[in-house]
Amino acid sequence: MATESPQPLDIPVDGGELRALRWGTGDAVILAAHGITGSAASWQAVAGHLPAGWSLIAVDLRGRGGSTDLPGPFGFDRHSADLNAAAHHIGAGQYVLTGHSMGAYVALLAAVRSPEPYRRLVLVDGGIPLPVPEGLDPDVVMRATLGPALARLSRTFDSVEEYFDFWRAHPAFKDSWSDDLEFYLRYDLTGEPGALRSRAQPSAVRADGHDLLSSGQKINEALRALKLPTVLLTAPNGMMGDPPPFLPPALVAEAQAQSPSLDAEVVPDTNHYTILFNPPAAQTVMSHLTT
């Protein structure tokens, strides 16, 4: 059964308005950030498991989704400032803060730089430094790791169905198609039939990718400064659906050694994407958000 559609919100930030999506009407609020080429709609399946009394508000980071026209600069500092601005604007008391993939790094930095609005942090397959060999071209690394998710940004599609077919061929989704995934993919599209394209801006993705690959020291410092109770949920499979994982166990253990506030748990039978979209995994994520 598909999750109920969310309500849009517009949040004033530097340079314009940040679009957000809200599921639920409860006073206990989860504030969420998405991955590098994603959007707020990536939280649709997780939102389907909201318990009574809760809401989930996911932002479209600038350069994506309904925030596609917000100007740069991009990067972790700008996104974490936007996330904190959203928390202060909505004013719902203390939030549970979460992020998936790149959004986990943004959420971590937001929590360390302005911890007052938050009471817990849940990082979903992201938020700890990645090992990047010296001398590698960041664009080459991004193409190798993101694969089709990045390739789609330079393409147009004749129809929604053609876009669905493009994603059906992605190895991460070969056994994991759903109405919630289709909602996410429809939300990503803009333009007219014959020239549909992703709303993720290539310039924003490129800037954020470079930041991700060069921010190891910044992320380590944030982990050491982290005071909020935090859980890191990881997938055993990576961006292309198979091992190795996006966050290998050795890296997770290193992060836990640096941050006494950090607990970690593997969500079984998931990859980097399906940790949000598979119903059992989405339920697991929600259980950690509302504990």
N, C-alpha and C positions, 0 to 999 in steps of 0.2 A: 504494500500500500504506500502510495506516494505521500510525502510530508506536505502539510499545508503550506501554501505560499506565504512568504514573509511580507511585512509592511516596510516600505522604504522610509529612510530618514535622511535628512541633509544636515550636516554638522559644519559650522563655520570654522575654517582653518586659514592659515596664511595662504593667500592667493585665490581663495574661493570657498567652495563647499565640498566636503568629503561625503560621499554617499555611503550609507550603511543600510543593512537589512535587519529587521527585528522579527524574531519568532517568539510568540508567547507574550503574556501580559503580566507575569508575576513580578513581585518586587525584588526578588533575588536575581541578580543579573550577571550573566557571563559576557565578557567582552572578548571578541575573537579577531585574529588576523590570519590572512591566508598566505599561500605560497607565492613564489616569484612570478609565475605567469598566470596565477589563478584570480579568484575574486571572492567576495563575501559568500557567493552561492555555493562555494565548496563545503560550507557548514550545513547544508540542507539536510543531509541524512542524519547527522548528529542531532540536529534540532528536532528530528522526529521522535527522539527519546526524552524530550524535556519533561520533567515531572511537574506536577501542579505547583504553582507558586514561583516558578522560574521563568526567566526570559533569556534569550540568547541574542546579542547584538553583534553582528559581524561587519567590519568596515571593508570597503573597497579601498585598498591602499592607492595613493595617488599614482596615476598612470595606468590604472586597471578599472574594469567594470564601469560603474557609474561615476567614478572619479577619473576617468581616462583623460579629461581635458585639464585637470589641475596641473599647473606648471611645475617644473623642477625648481631647484635641484632635487634629485632623488637620493637614495641611500638610507642606511640604517638610522642615522641621526634624525633625518627629516621624518621618516615613517614613525619612529618611536615618539617624536614630538607630536605628530598628528594623533597617534593613539592616545597619548595622555590628554591632548586637547579634547578628544571625544569623551573620555572618561569625565573630565571636569564639566563639559557642556551638558552631558546627559544627567549628571548629578544624582545617581541612584544609590548613593552610599558606597560601601566597599564592594568591589567587583571580584569575581573570579576571573583572572586574566589568562588567556590561552592563545596559542598560535601554532600553525602547522608549517613545517618546512621553513622557508625564509621568515614567515610570520612568527615562528618561535624565537628567532633571533631578535626580531623587532620587539616582541613581547618581553623578552628578558631584559633588553636595554631600557624599555619603558618602565619596567618594575623597579629596576635599580636606580634610575634617575628620578623617579617620582613615585615612591612606594605608597604614599598616603591613600590613594584611591583603591588599593588592592589588598585582598586578604589571602589569596592563594594564587599560585601560578602553575599551569599545566602546559608543558612543552610536548608537542606531538611531532616526533621524528624530525627534530631540529633543535637548535639552540646551543649546541656545543661545537667548538672549533673543528673545522675540517682539515685533514692533512693535505697540503698543497705543495708539491715539489717546487723548489726554486727554479725560476727561469721558464716555466710553462706559460704560454700565452693564455690569458683568462678566457678569451673568446673560444679557443680550441677546447679548453676544459668544459666550458658551458655547453658547447655543441655535443661533446662526448657524453656528458651526464644527463642533459635535459632531453636530447634526442628530438622526437616528434613534438614535444611540448613547445620547444623553441622553434622548430621548423615551420610550424603553422603560422607564426607571426608574419612571415613573408609571403603567405599564400592568400588567395581568395577562393571562395567556394560558391558554386551555383545555387545550392539549396541547403537547408538545414539537414536534410537526409545525407547529402554528400559530406557534410561536416561530421555527422554521426558515424558515417562509414570510415572516415579518416581516423577517428578515435577507436572504432571497433577493431582496427588493425593494430592498435597499440598493444604490445604484449602485456602491459600491466592490467589491462581491462578485458583480456580474452575470456575470462570466466566470471566477470563481475559487472555485467550490464544491469542498469536499474532505471526506474523513473526519476529517482533523485539525481542520478548522473546526467540524465537527459536535461533536467531542469538546469543544472550547472552549465552544461554545454550551450543551451539556448541563451542563457544569460550572458555568456561570453561573446555572443555574436552581435555585430552591428553592420549596417549597410543594407543594400537592396539585393533581392535574389539575382544571382548572376555575378554579384561582387560582394558577397558576405565575407567578413573578416573578423578576427579576434579583436576585442576591445583593449587587450593588453598592448601598451605602447612599446615597440622594440627599444627605443632609447631609454625608457625607464628600466626595462628588464636588463639591458646591457649594463647600465650604471649600477644597479643593485647587485648584479652578478659579480662585477668587479669588486664591489664592497664586501660581498660575502667571502670572496676568495682572499681578501687582504686584511680581514678583521680579526684574525686569530688572537692577537694580543688583547684587543678590545673586549672580545667575548670572554677570554680567560679572566680578565680583570673584573668583568661583570659577574661571572660565576663566583669569584672569591668574595665579592661584595654582597652577594645575594643573601637576604635575610628572610624573605617570605618562604613559608612551606611550599615546596616545589616537587612535582613529579614529572619525570621524563618518560613518555610512552614511545617505544620504538617498534619498528616493523622488522621482521627477520629477512625480508626481501627488499630489493632496491627499486630504483625508478623504472627499470625495464622489466619488473615483475619477478625477477629471480635474484638469488644471492649474487654478489655480496650486498649486505644492507647499506643504506645511506649512512647510518651511524654504526660502525662496527663495535662489538662489545668492548674491545680494548680502549676505544675512545670514551665510551660511556663510563668505564671504570676510572679513567683518568679524571673525568669531569667530577665524578662523585668524590674522588680523593681531594679535589680542590674545594668542593662546596658541601659542607655538612648539611645544608638545607635540602639537598637534592636526593630524592629517591628515584629509582628507575624500574621499569617493568616492560617486558616484551609482550606485544599484543600478537598472539599466534595467528598463523595463516593469513598474514597481510603483507602487502608491499607498501612502498612509500605513498601511494595514492589510496589504495583500498583501506588503509587504516582509518580513513574518514568515511568511505562510501559503503563498505560491506556492513550489513545490518548488525551482526554480532560485534564487530569492531566499533562501529558507531555507538552502540550501547555501552561498550566498555569505556570509550572516551567520555561519554556523558556521565557514567557512574563516577569517574574521577573528578569531573567538573563539579558535581553536586554533592560530593561527600561532605 
